[in-house]
Amino acid sequence: MQPLLNAMSTQHLSEQEQLRRDKLAELIIMGIEPYPAQLFPVNSNSAYIKKNYSEDKKEQFADVCIAGRIMSIRDMGKANFAVIQDAHGKIQLYMRRDDICPGEDKSLYDIVWKKLLDIGDIIGIRGYVFITKTGETSVHVKELTLLSKSLRPLPVVKEAEGLVFDAVTDPEFKYRQRYADLIINPSVKETFVKRTKLINSIREFLNERGALEVDTPVLQSIPGGATARPFITHHNALDVPFYLRIANELYLKRLIVGGFDWVYEFSRNFRNEGMDRTHNPEFTILEFYVAYKDYLWMMETTEQLLEKAAIDVTGSTDVKVGDAMISFKAPFRRITIFDAIKEHTGFDISRMNEGQLRSVCKQLHIHTDEKMGKGKLVDEIFSSKCEHHYIQPTFIIDYPVEMSPLTKKHRDKQGLVERFELLINGKEMANAYSELNDPIDQRERFEEQAKLLERGDEEAMFIDHDFLRALEYGMPPASGIGFGIDRLCMLLTNQPSIQDVLLFPQMRPENL
């Protein structure tokens, strides 16, 4: 341990960091292990004690053993008060020198507790529960064990009369040092508890209906299933390039070909694109595919799933998001993409060609370039002028075929496909189709995408010959959908940024 301390002392340390290392060295000299290996027999936690203790239950709490991080210390001479924080909350400790050191020599208590322990250290204590004269449930400590010495001081956060002062709100700190953010802002944990509740709720919904959860490859030889710019890596053993998954759609459809009726996957996807309040290059998507269903069935199923999820996560179908109150109560509004564009721009673009669409974009002051085909131009008009208007859950339906290379042609409307996007709070939350299962039509759509690639569109799809081969065996009629889990979590936890619902969002590398 001593050589390690010497090595650390050569680093550039603040005065507080050096002082803590000096204390660490003193503890070691005294024979106190600052990072003991033995199990500490925790048998309770702060929340359980505070919720369940009462004077008539003293015997049940006569020997509690809890562990946590020291968050505050008050030196009262022969006695001390402290607050420790565990995974469930905070609780007050009361310690007397005579209890910790019952013999004549009290120096160990004075040295260790008063001089060598710091805020941030993790300790284990054994004692009994009581209520102080001020009415606070506390633990009277009989034994104390140092479990982990903290070498870096925590930012100071003060609380008084129910208010928090000097809380760390700097995004650079919060997102880069999430571990410290969770320590000093324990309310942040609630967001991630709700995230898990959301995923569990969806799993429960799908499993109860007979869906099968599966895994598909993250490394793919062709980045298929979406129009997005991929991350590229290299497989050394095979000496070939691979792409990080941008979507799992084509693999899940292969399983529908193989005979599964309903499959789903929570997948980590990667898209080499910009970062903002609603985009992170690594994100979580739920996709599921169901044989013998169409996009009309999928809209009803989506309504049921989200209504359940809202109740499971928030306790209600009405969820406050910013200044808006959003209702997840089914049914949701439905409007075609062309009607939505006409409603918000005044232009009927339903029969326009590429040149006419460019003219509309110019009149609407929407930037375009020569790489954009008809589908991209329609998408730019909708996303720029319409998307932000849809606060309440709304299905935007019946897209032009050029925007949807994996979607079945509309049963009634020429030039359109059976597709919907679900918009909530002005953002896309889900994308779904009646899936294209005609291998000849699919090949032609891929070939059109290949032409866009040649024009320089880095987000256009590759031709996936193996997927076409799978379709040639015959895929039953099916419907599929993809949900943005991170964005949905933002809604149900009322967080304004995707970074607030990701434990470790991507950031520029730090010079440590």
C-alpha positions as CSV (number, residue, x, y, z in Angstrom):
1,M,0.0,0.0,0.0
2,Q,2.8,2.4,0.9
3,P,4.4,2.4,-2.6
4,L,1.0,3.2,-4.0
5,L,0.7,6.2,-1.7
6,N,4.1,7.4,-2.8
7,A,3.2,7.1,-6.4
8,M,0.0,9.0,-5.8
9,S,1.8,11.8,-4.0
10,T,3.6,12.6,-7.2
11,Q,0.4,13.5,-9.0
12,H,-1.0,17.0,-9.0
13,L,-3.3,17.0,-6.0
14,S,-5.4,19.6,-4.3
15,E,-4.7,20.4,-0.7
16,Q,-7.8,18.4,0.3
17,E,-6.8,15.4,-1.8
18,Q,-3.3,15.4,-0.3
19,L,-4.7,15.7,3.2
20,R,-7.0,12.7,2.7
21,R,-4.0,10.6,1.4
22,D,-2.1,11.6,4.5
23,K,-5.0,10.4,6.6
24,L,-5.0,7.1,4.6
25,A,-1.4,6.6,5.4
26,E,-2.0,7.3,9.1
27,L,-4.8,4.7,9.2
28,I,-2.6,2.1,7.7
29,I,0.2,2.8,10.2
30,M,-2.4,2.4,13.0
31,G,-3.2,-1.0,11.6
32,I,-6.7,0.0,10.4
33,E,-7.5,-1.5,7.0
34,P,-9.1,1.3,4.9
35,Y,-10.5,-1.1,2.3
36,P,-11.2,-4.4,4.2
37,A,-12.0,-7.5,2.2
38,Q,-14.3,-9.2,4.7
39,L,-18.1,-9.2,4.2
40,F,-20.0,-6.6,6.2
41,P,-23.2,-8.2,7.5
42,V,-25.8,-5.5,6.5
43,N,-29.3,-6.5,7.7
44,S,-31.3,-3.3,7.2
45,N,-31.4,0.0,5.4
46,S,-32.2,3.7,6.1
47,A,-35.6,3.7,4.4
48,Y,-36.8,0.5,6.1
49,I,-35.8,1.7,9.6
50,K,-37.4,5.1,9.2
51,K,-40.6,3.7,7.8
52,N,-41.1,0.8,10.2
53,Y,-39.5,1.8,13.6
54,S,-41.8,2.7,16.5
55,E,-41.3,2.7,20.2
56,D,-43.4,-0.5,20.6
57,K,-41.1,-2.3,18.1
58,K,-37.8,-1.6,19.9
59,E,-36.9,-5.3,20.2
60,Q,-37.1,-5.7,16.4
61,F,-34.5,-2.9,15.9
62,A,-32.2,-3.7,18.9
63,D,-29.5,-5.0,16.6
64,V,-29.3,-3.3,13.2
65,C,-26.3,-3.4,10.9
66,I,-26.2,-0.8,8.1
67,A,-23.6,0.7,5.9
68,G,-23.4,3.9,4.0
69,R,-21.5,7.1,3.0
70,I,-20.8,9.8,5.6
71,M,-22.7,12.9,4.4
72,S,-22.3,15.2,7.4
73,I,-20.7,15.2,10.9
74,R,-21.4,17.3,14.0
75,D,-18.8,17.1,16.8
76,M,-20.4,17.4,20.2
77,G,-17.3,16.6,22.3
78,K,-17.8,13.1,23.9
79,A,-20.7,12.4,21.5
80,N,-21.1,13.0,17.8
81,F,-24.0,13.1,15.3
82,A,-23.5,12.1,11.7
83,V,-25.7,11.4,8.7
84,I,-24.9,8.4,6.4
85,Q,-26.5,7.8,3.0
86,D,-27.1,4.3,1.6
87,A,-28.9,3.2,-1.6
88,H,-32.3,3.9,0.0
89,G,-31.8,7.3,1.6
90,K,-30.2,9.0,4.7
91,I,-30.4,8.3,8.4
92,Q,-28.8,10.0,11.4
93,L,-26.2,8.3,13.6
94,Y,-25.5,9.0,17.3
95,M,-22.1,8.0,18.6
96,R,-20.6,8.2,22.0
97,R,-16.9,7.7,22.7
98,D,-17.6,5.4,25.7
99,D,-19.7,3.1,23.4
100,I,-17.1,2.8,20.6
101,C,-14.1,2.6,23.1
102,P,-15.5,1.1,26.3
103,G,-12.1,0.8,27.9
104,E,-10.0,3.5,29.6
105,D,-8.1,4.4,26.4
106,K,-10.3,6.7,24.3
107,S,-7.5,7.9,22.0
108,L,-8.5,5.6,19.1
109,Y,-11.9,7.1,18.9
110,D,-10.5,10.6,19.1
111,I,-7.9,10.0,16.5
112,V,-10.0,8.0,14.0
113,W,-13.4,9.6,14.3
114,K,-12.3,13.2,14.9
115,K,-9.2,13.4,12.8
116,L,-9.0,10.6,10.2
117,L,-12.6,10.1,9.0
118,D,-14.1,12.4,6.4
119,I,-17.3,13.2,4.6
120,G,-17.5,10.8,1.8
121,D,-16.0,7.8,3.7
122,I,-18.1,4.7,3.6
123,I,-18.6,3.1,7.1
124,G,-20.5,0.2,8.5
125,I,-22.2,0.5,11.9
126,R,-23.9,-1.8,14.3
127,G,-26.3,-0.5,16.9
128,Y,-29.9,0.0,18.0
129,V,-32.6,2.4,16.7
130,F,-34.2,5.1,18.9
131,I,-35.9,8.5,18.5
132,T,-34.1,11.6,19.6
133,K,-35.6,14.4,21.6
134,T,-36.3,16.3,18.4
135,G,-38.2,13.4,17.0
136,E,-35.7,12.1,14.5
137,T,-35.3,8.3,14.0
138,S,-31.6,7.6,14.5
139,V,-29.2,4.7,15.1
140,H,-27.2,4.6,18.4
141,V,-23.9,3.2,17.3
142,K,-22.2,0.5,19.3
143,E,-19.6,-0.6,16.7
144,L,-18.1,1.3,13.8
145,T,-16.0,-0.2,10.9
146,L,-14.3,1.8,8.1
147,L,-15.2,0.1,4.8
148,S,-13.8,2.6,2.2
149,K,-11.7,5.7,2.6
150,S,-12.7,8.5,0.2
151,L,-9.7,10.2,-1.3
152,R,-11.6,12.9,-3.2
153,P,-13.8,15.4,-1.4
154,L,-17.5,15.6,-2.5
155,P,-18.9,19.0,-3.7
156,V,-20.6,20.5,-0.7
157,V,-24.4,20.6,-0.9
158,K,-26.3,22.1,2.0
159,E,-29.9,21.6,3.1
160,A,-31.9,23.8,5.4
161,E,-35.6,24.0,6.1
162,G,-36.4,21.6,3.3
163,L,-34.4,23.6,0.7
164,V,-31.2,22.5,-1.1
165,F,-28.3,25.0,-1.5
166,D,-25.3,24.8,-3.7
167,A,-26.6,21.7,-5.5
168,V,-24.3,20.8,-8.5
169,T,-26.2,21.5,-11.7
170,D,-23.3,21.9,-14.1
171,P,-24.1,19.5,-17.0
172,E,-20.4,18.9,-17.6
173,F,-20.0,17.6,-14.1
174,K,-23.3,15.8,-13.9
175,Y,-22.9,13.8,-17.1
176,R,-19.1,13.2,-16.9
177,Q,-19.1,12.2,-13.3
178,R,-22.5,10.6,-12.9
179,Y,-21.2,8.6,-9.9
180,A,-20.6,11.8,-8.0
181,D,-23.9,13.3,-9.3
182,L,-25.8,10.3,-7.8
183,I,-24.1,10.7,-4.5
184,I,-24.8,14.4,-4.0
185,N,-28.1,14.5,-5.8
186,P,-29.8,11.2,-4.8
187,S,-33.1,12.4,-6.3
188,V,-31.4,11.7,-9.7
189,K,-31.7,8.0,-8.9
190,E,-35.5,8.2,-9.2
191,T,-35.2,8.9,-12.9
192,F,-33.3,5.7,-13.5
193,V,-35.6,3.7,-11.2
194,K,-38.5,4.9,-13.4
195,R,-36.5,4.0,-16.5
196,T,-36.3,0.4,-15.2
197,K,-40.0,0.4,-14.4
198,L,-40.7,1.5,-17.9
199,I,-38.7,-1.3,-19.5
200,N,-40.2,-3.8,-17.1
201,S,-43.7,-2.6,-17.8
202,I,-43.2,-3.0,-21.6
203,R,-41.6,-6.5,-21.1
204,E,-44.6,-7.5,-19.0
205,F,-47.0,-6.3,-21.6
206,L,-45.3,-8.1,-24.4
207,N,-44.6,-11.4,-22.5
208,E,-48.3,-11.6,-21.3
209,R,-49.3,-11.6,-25.0
210,G,-46.9,-14.3,-26.0
211,A,-44.0,-12.3,-27.5
212,L,-40.5,-13.8,-27.3
213,E,-37.5,-11.7,-26.3
214,V,-34.5,-12.4,-28.6
215,D,-31.0,-11.1,-29.2
216,T,-29.6,-10.0,-32.6
217,P,-26.0,-9.0,-33.7
218,V,-24.6,-5.7,-32.8
219,L,-21.7,-6.1,-35.2
220,Q,-23.2,-6.3,-38.7
221,S,-21.6,-6.7,-42.2
222,I,-24.3,-4.4,-43.6
223,P,-25.9,-1.6,-41.5
224,G,-29.5,-2.3,-42.4
225,G,-33.0,-1.5,-41.1
226,A,-32.9,2.3,-41.0
227,T,-31.6,5.3,-42.9
228,A,-28.7,6.5,-40.8
229,R,-24.9,7.0,-40.9
230,P,-23.2,4.1,-39.2
231,F,-20.1,3.7,-37.1
232,I,-17.5,1.5,-38.9
233,T,-15.0,-0.8,-37.2
234,H,-12.7,-3.6,-38.4
235,H,-12.7,-7.3,-37.6
236,N,-9.1,-8.4,-37.3
237,A,-9.6,-12.1,-37.6
238,L,-11.8,-12.0,-40.6
239,D,-10.0,-8.9,-42.0
240,V,-13.3,-7.3,-43.0
241,P,-15.1,-4.1,-42.0
242,F,-18.1,-4.3,-39.7
243,Y,-20.7,-1.8,-38.7
244,L,-22.2,-1.1,-35.3
245,R,-25.9,-1.8,-35.5
246,I,-28.1,1.2,-36.5
247,A,-31.3,-1.0,-36.2
248,N,-32.2,-4.6,-35.6
249,E,-35.2,-4.7,-37.9
250,L,-33.9,-6.9,-40.7
251,Y,-32.7,-9.6,-38.2
252,L,-36.0,-9.7,-36.4
253,K,-37.8,-10.0,-39.7
254,R,-35.5,-13.0,-40.5
255,L,-37.0,-14.6,-37.4
256,I,-40.5,-14.0,-38.6
257,V,-39.5,-15.8,-41.8
258,G,-38.1,-18.6,-39.6
259,G,-41.5,-19.2,-38.0
260,F,-41.7,-17.1,-34.9
261,D,-45.0,-15.2,-34.6
262,W,-44.0,-12.4,-32.3
263,V,-40.4,-11.4,-31.4
264,Y,-39.0,-8.3,-29.6
265,E,-35.7,-6.9,-28.6
266,F,-34.4,-4.0,-26.5
267,S,-31.4,-3.2,-28.5
268,R,-28.5,-0.7,-28.1
269,N,-28.2,1.0,-31.5
270,F,-25.4,3.3,-32.8
271,R,-25.7,6.2,-35.3
272,N,-22.8,8.3,-36.3
273,E,-24.8,11.6,-36.2
274,G,-25.1,14.8,-34.3
275,M,-25.8,15.1,-30.5
276,D,-28.4,17.4,-29.0
277,R,-31.1,17.3,-26.3
278,T,-32.9,14.4,-28.0
279,H,-30.1,12.6,-29.8
280,N,-27.2,10.5,-28.4
281,P,-25.0,8.4,-30.8
282,E,-25.7,5.3,-28.6
283,F,-29.3,4.8,-27.7
284,T,-31.9,2.1,-26.7
285,I,-34.7,1.0,-29.1
286,L,-37.4,-1.5,-28.5
287,E,-38.5,-3.2,-31.8
288,F,-41.1,-5.9,-32.1
289,Y,-42.5,-7.8,-35.1
290,V,-45.8,-9.7,-35.3
291,A,-46.9,-12.1,-38.0
292,Y,-50.4,-11.8,-39.6
293,K,-50.9,-8.2,-38.3
294,D,-50.9,-4.8,-40.0
295,Y,-50.2,-1.2,-39.0
296,L,-53.8,-0.6,-38.0
297,W,-53.6,-3.3,-35.4
298,M,-50.2,-1.9,-34.4
299,M,-51.7,1.5,-33.7
300,E,-54.2,0.0,-31.3
301,T,-51.5,-2.1,-29.6
302,T,-49.3,0.9,-29.2
303,E,-52.0,2.8,-27.5
304,Q,-52.6,0.0,-25.0
305,L,-48.9,-0.4,-24.3
306,L,-48.2,3.2,-23.7
307,E,-51.3,3.7,-21.5
308,K,-50.1,0.8,-19.3
309,A,-46.6,2.1,-19.2
310,A,-47.7,5.6,-18.1
311,I,-49.7,4.2,-15.3
312,D,-47.0,1.8,-14.2
313,V,-44.3,4.5,-14.2
314,T,-46.2,7.6,-13.0
315,G,-49.5,6.2,-11.5
316,S,-51.6,8.0,-14.1
317,T,-52.4,8.4,-17.8
318,D,-51.9,12.1,-17.4
319,V,-48.2,13.1,-17.3
320,K,-46.8,16.5,-16.9
321,V,-44.0,17.3,-19.4
322,G,-42.6,20.8,-19.0
323,D,-45.5,23.1,-19.2
324,A,-47.8,20.6,-20.9
325,M,-50.1,17.9,-19.5
326,I,-50.0,15.0,-21.9
327,S,-52.7,12.3,-21.9
328,F,-51.7,8.7,-22.7
329,K,-55.3,7.7,-22.5
330,A,-56.3,5.8,-25.7
331,P,-57.3,6.4,-28.5
332,F,-54.7,8.8,-30.0
333,R,-55.3,11.2,-32.9
334,R,-54.5,10.0,-36.5
335,I,-53.7,12.3,-39.4
336,T,-51.9,11.6,-42.8
337,I,-48.5,13.2,-43.3
338,F,-49.8,15.1,-46.3
339,D,-52.7,16.5,-44.4
340,A,-50.4,17.5,-41.5
341,I,-48.1,19.4,-44.0
342,K,-51.1,21.1,-45.6
343,E,-52.5,21.9,-42.1
344,H,-49.3,23.7,-41.0
345,T,-47.8,25.1,-44.3
346,G,-50.8,25.6,-46.6
347,F,-49.1,23.5,-49.3
348,D,-50.7,20.3,-50.7
349,I,-47.6,18.3,-51.7
350,S,-49.4,15.0,-52.2
351,R,-48.9,15.0,-56.0
352,M,-45.6,17.0,-56.3
353,N,-42.4,15.7,-58.0
354,E,-38.9,16.3,-56.7
355,G,-38.5,19.7,-58.5
356,Q,-41.8,21.0,-57.1
357,L,-40.9,19.9,-53.6
358,R,-37.6,21.8,-53.9
359,S,-39.5,24.9,-54.8
360,V,-41.8,24.5,-51.8
361,C,-38.7,24.1,-49.6
362,K,-37.3,27.3,-51.0
363,Q,-40.5,29.1,-50.3
364,L,-40.6,27.8,-46.7
365,H,-36.9,28.7,-46.3
366,I,-35.8,25.1,-45.7
367,H,-32.3,24.2,-46.7
368,T,-31.8,21.4,-49.2
369,D,-29.0,19.9,-51.3
370,E,-28.7,17.8,-54.4
371,K,-28.2,14.6,-52.4
372,M,-31.8,14.8,-51.2
373,G,-34.4,12.7,-53.1
374,K,-38.2,13.1,-52.9
375,G,-38.5,11.2,-49.6
376,K,-35.8,13.4,-47.8
377,L,-37.5,16.6,-49.1
378,V,-40.9,15.5,-47.7
379,D,-39.2,14.6,-44.4
380,E,-37.5,18.0,-44.2
381,I,-40.7,19.8,-44.7
382,F,-42.6,17.8,-42.1
383,S,-39.8,17.9,-39.5
384,S,-39.1,21.6,-39.9
385,K,-42.7,22.9,-40.1
386,C,-45.0,20.4,-38.6
387,E,-43.5,18.0,-36.1
388,H,-43.2,20.5,-33.1
389,H,-47.0,21.1,-33.2
390,Y,-48.0,17.6,-32.1
391,I,-47.8,17.7,-28.3
392,Q,-50.5,15.2,-27.5
393,P,-49.9,11.6,-28.8
394,T,-50.6,11.6,-32.5
395,F,-50.2,9.0,-35.2
396,I,-48.8,10.5,-38.5
397,I,-49.9,7.9,-41.1
398,D,-49.7,7.0,-44.8
399,Y,-46.2,8.1,-45.9
400,P,-45.0,8.4,-49.5
401,V,-43.2,5.2,-50.7
402,E,-39.9,7.1,-51.2
403,M,-39.6,7.7,-47.4
404,S,-40.2,4.1,-46.5
405,P,-38.0,1.5,-48.3
406,L,-39.1,-1.4,-46.0
407,T,-42.8,-0.8,-45.9
408,K,-45.7,-2.4,-47.7
409,K,-47.5,-0.4,-50.3
410,H,-50.9,1.1,-49.2
411,R,-53.8,-1.2,-49.9
412,D,-55.9,1.8,-51.2
413,K,-53.7,4.8,-51.9
414,Q,-51.3,4.8,-54.9
415,G,-47.8,6.0,-54.1
416,L,-48.2,5.6,-50.4
417,V,-47.2,3.0,-47.8
418,E,-48.8,1.7,-44.6
419,R,-46.6,3.4,-42.1
420,F,-47.1,5.6,-39.0
421,E,-44.9,7.6,-36.8
422,L,-46.1,8.4,-33.2
423,L,-45.4,11.9,-32.2
424,I,-45.6,13.1,-28.6
425,N,-44.4,16.5,-27.3
426,G,-43.3,17.4,-30.7
427,K,-40.9,14.5,-31.1
428,E,-41.0,11.1,-32.8
429,M,-41.5,8.3,-30.3
430,A,-42.2,5.3,-32.5
431,N,-42.1,4.3,-36.1
432,A,-44.1,1.4,-37.5
433,Y,-45.2,-0.4,-40.7
434,S,-47.2,-3.0,-42.4
435,E,-44.0,-4.8,-43.3
436,L,-43.0,-5.3,-46.9
437,N,-42.8,-9.0,-47.6
438,D,-42.6,-8.9,-51.5
439,P,-38.9,-9.8,-52.2
440,I,-39.1,-8.4,-55.8
441,D,-40.5,-5.1,-54.6
442,Q,-38.0,-5.0,-51.7
443,R,-35.1,-5.5,-54.1
444,E,-36.3,-2.6,-56.2
445,R,-36.6,-0.4,-53.1
446,F,-33.0,-1.3,-52.1
447,E,-31.8,-0.5,-55.6
448,E,-33.4,3.0,-55.3
449,Q,-31.6,3.4,-52.0
450,A,-28.3,2.4,-53.7
451,K,-28.8,5.2,-56.2
452,L,-29.1,7.7,-53.3
453,L,-25.9,6.3,-51.9
454,E,-24.2,7.0,-55.2
455,R,-25.5,10.6,-55.0
456,G,-23.7,11.0,-51.7
457,D,-26.5,10.3,-49.2
458,E,-24.5,8.7,-46.4
459,E,-27.8,7.7,-44.6
460,A,-29.3,5.7,-47.5
461,M,-29.6,1.9,-47.1
462,F,-27.2,-0.7,-48.4
463,I,-28.6,-3.7,-50.4
464,D,-28.9,-6.6,-47.9
465,H,-28.7,-9.6,-50.2
466,D,-29.1,-12.1,-47.4
467,F,-32.2,-10.4,-46.2
468,L,-33.6,-10.6,-49.7
469,R,-32.8,-14.3,-49.8
470,A,-34.7,-14.7,-46.6
471,L,-37.8,-12.9,-48.0
472,E,-37.6,-15.2,-51.0
473,Y,-38.4,-18.2,-48.7
474,G,-41.6,-16.3,-47.9
475,M,-42.3,-14.0,-45.0
476,P,-45.9,-13.9,-43.7
477,P,-47.8,-10.6,-43.6
478,A,-46.5,-8.8,-40.5
479,S,-46.3,-5.5,-38.7
480,G,-43.4,-4.1,-36.8
481,I,-42.5,-1.1,-34.7
482,G,-39.6,0.6,-33.1
483,F,-39.9,2.7,-29.9
484,G,-37.2,5.2,-28.8
485,I,-36.9,4.1,-25.1
486,D,-34.7,7.1,-24.1
487,R,-37.2,9.6,-25.5
488,L,-40.1,7.8,-23.9
489,C,-38.3,7.8,-20.6
490,M,-37.7,11.6,-21.0
491,L,-41.5,12.0,-21.3
492,L,-42.4,9.9,-18.3
493,T,-39.8,11.4,-16.0
494,N,-40.3,15.0,-17.2
495,Q,-36.6,15.4,-18.2
496,P,-35.7,18.0,-20.8
497,S,-32.6,16.3,-22.2
498,I,-31.7,12.8,-23.3
499,Q,-28.5,13.0,-21.3
500,D,-30.7,13.2,-18.1
501,V,-32.1,9.7,-18.8
502,L,-28.8,8.1,-19.8
503,L,-26.5,7.1,-16.9
504,F,-23.4,7.7,-19.0
505,P,-24.1,9.8,-22.1
506,Q,-21.4,10.2,-24.7
507,M,-19.1,13.2,-24.2
508,R,-15.9,14.5,-25.7
509,P,-12.9,12.6,-24.1
510,E,-11.5,14.4,-21.0
511,N,-7.8,15.3,-20.5
512,L,-7.3,13.9,-17.0
